Amino acid sequence: MTFLAPGFLYAAIVVAVATVALHFIVAREPRATAFPTARFVPDSSTRSLVRATHFSDPWLLALRVLLLLLIGAALARPVRLPERERIARVILADRSGRSSDAAVRAAVRELYRAGDAIVVFDTVAHLVTSPDSLALVAAHGAGSLSAALTAAHAAASRIRAGADSIELVVVSALAPVEWDRATARIRGAWPGRARIIRVPGDTSVPIGNPVVTWNTAMRPPLAVARTAVDTIGAVVAGADVVVAPFPRMWRYPADSLRGATVVARWMDGEPAAVEWQARSDGQCARSVAIPVDSVGDLVLRPTFVRLRARLQAACGIDAVDPSAPSSDALAAMLAGTGPIASASAFPPGPSAPSTLAPWLLGASLLLALVELIVRARSSAGEAA
């Protein structure tokens, strides 16, 4: 067990020690001695301070000290530390649709142990609680290793308190399309080597000519009007990022994405373009909700030209950066060298809430009532 704010407990201990010291100083009536001139002294009670050699009201003192310590402990927010494991894992699970879904899920289920973290990624990455959660995450378009590695750092900070070392494990087919020019730099920020588990690619992805609906004047298929039009600053499709102020008029509700693949996202993760298999012969359809302003140079920018080419490319084929490494070179770059990362290399994550603090505060209130009762009875006994 540890305290998130131990200063309050230290302060409570100091106040408790001062309270014990004050109990040695008591106010009591001096011994009565008859003097001839006593008849001229006004009739009133007289008390003097004397130093006692023993505790005054020991039960009342014990209650006050315990009350102070309980309040200090509650404000210090005690938390139970998890059992420390020698090695915990951050598992990056590729659900981009370019890796075999069954192979990824089987590998993650075999790897996972209590205390590990699982990061599921496609074009975006997010943390899930267990291998069973992978079945609830839909597989979308080409993945982003940069997004996955960025999320891995946050996941490591969450689990560092329960481990001595943290191992990075990547479960993916490692398609070159999942690499972008920031991947190597982000990987270099992870201290230590990683374990790479290559799974087969997904051969069920159809290849065919698409039917693309990209008409900003009409509602895109599968999309519905947004309740309020807003503006977003960028759209992402694989390794291509177009930065511009895009007004968003349409959105794709969750029920319309069943059986569809997200091929482009807004910078906040919402789908911006989706694809689905329209016919059994492999022909697919794409719905694009990205507005294009005819005024300005947006359509002439190289980034937008690449985005347009990606959204109009044949189904099942992703545009690959010419500078992207091969799958084998990508695996070697991600694996790295040296020992696995020490848990202390990552900053602490968000503090867990203290479940004991409310109970300690409740016990403090109850003890304060008992102290009032004991003090009242002690005063009544002295008066008698």
ZIFEN-V369021 format. One record per residue. N is the residue number from 1. PHI is phi in whole degrees, 0 to 359 (NA if undefined). Layout:
((N PHI) (N PHI))
//
This chain:
((1 NA) (2 221) (3 245) (4 285) (5 226) (6 294) (7 302) (8 295) (9 292) (10 297) (11 296) (12 296) (13 295) (14 298) (15 294) (16 295) (17 296) (18 295) (19 296) (20 297) (21 297) (22 293) (23 288) (24 281) (25 258) (26 238) (27 257) (28 218) (29 286) (30 290) (31 298) (32 283) (33 224) (34 280) (35 240) (36 299) (37 269) (38 297) (39 291) (40 274) (41 278) (42 301) (43 279) (44 209) (45 284) (46 231) (47 232) (48 223) (49 273) (50 228) (51 272) (52 271) (53 260) (54 215) (55 294) (56 263) (57 53) (58 299) (59 292) (60 295) (61 298) (62 298) (63 296) (64 293) (65 296) (66 297) (67 298) (68 297) (69 292) (70 295) (71 296) (72 298) (73 293) (74 295) (75 291) (76 283) (77 56) (78 287) (79 226) (80 274) (81 282) (82 292) (83 296) (84 283) (85 260) (86 294) (87 224) (88 248) (89 237) (90 253) (91 258) (92 265) (93 255) (94 278) (95 243) (96 280) (97 94) (98 256) (99 242) (100 299) (101 299) (102 297) (103 292) (104 296) (105 295) (106 294) (107 294) (108 295) (109 297) (110 286) (111 280) (112 293) (113 228) (114 303) (115 100) (116 279) (117 237) (118 244) (119 249) (120 268) (121 221) (122 230) (123 283) (124 232) (125 229) (126 208) (127 273) (128 241) (129 270) (130 200) (131 301) (132 295) (133 290) (134 297) (135 291) (136 269) (137 258) (138 287) (139 277) (140 241) (141 290) (142 305) (143 277) (144 231) (145 293) (146 296) (147 296) (148 294) (149 292) (150 296) (151 293) (152 297) (153 296) (154 295) (155 294) (156 297) (157 295) (158 289) (159 253) (160 297) (161 292) (162 255) (163 212) (164 270) (165 225) (166 232) (167 258) (168 268) (169 236) (170 249) (171 249) (172 195) (173 282) (174 56) (175 291) (176 304) (177 294) (178 279) (179 271) (180 221) (181 285) (182 262) (183 298) (184 297) (185 294) (186 292) (187 297) (188 295) (189 281) (190 276) (191 281) (192 107) (193 278) (194 230) (195 258) (196 251) (197 246) (198 277) (199 246) (200 296) (201 287) (202 273) (203 276) (204 275) (205 290) (206 289) (207 238) (208 185) (209 280) (210 269) (211 253) (212 260) (213 253) (214 223) (215 231) (216 291) (217 273) (218 237) (219 289) (220 293) (221 303) (222 74) (223 263) (224 230) (225 291) (226 285) (227 295) (228 217) (229 289) (230 233) (231 237) (232 242) (233 266) (234 196) (235 231) (236 235) (237 223) (238 62) (239 270) (240 266) (241 233) (242 247) (243 259) (244 189) (245 281) (246 261) (247 284) (248 258) (249 255) (250 235) (251 217) (252 254) (253 293) (254 300) (255 292) (256 280) (257 267) (258 294) (259 82) (260 253) (261 239) (262 280) (263 252) (264 206) (265 228) (266 286) (267 296) (268 269) (269 98) (270 291) (271 296) (272 246) (273 205) (274 229) (275 224) (276 212) (277 280) (278 274) (279 221) (280 288) (281 278) (282 100) (283 291) (284 241) (285 236) (286 232) (287 246) (288 243) (289 250) (290 259) (291 287) (292 235) (293 273) (294 289) (295 265) (296 106) (297 255) (298 304) (299 290) (300 265) (301 292) (302 302) (303 295) (304 287) (305 298) (306 293) (307 299) (308 297) (309 296) (310 295) (311 286) (312 253) (313 287) (314 298) (315 298) (316 82) (317 243) (318 257) (319 290) (320 248) (321 299) (322 302) (323 272) (324 293) (325 287) (326 290) (327 301) (328 293) (329 294) (330 295) (331 297) (332 293) (333 295) (334 289) (335 294) (336 67) (337 222) (338 89) (339 285) (340 288) (341 292) (342 282) (343 298) (344 289) (345 284) (346 251) (347 291) (348 299) (349 277) (350 297) (351 291) (352 286) (353 293) (354 274) (355 278) (356 275) (357 303) (358 299) (359 292) (360 294) (361 294) (362 297) (363 295) (364 295) (365 298) (366 296) (367 292) (368 296) (369 295) (370 297) (371 297) (372 297) (373 295) (374 296) (375 293) (376 295) (377 293) (378 295) (379 293) (380 295) (381 292) (382 293) (383 294) (384 288))
//
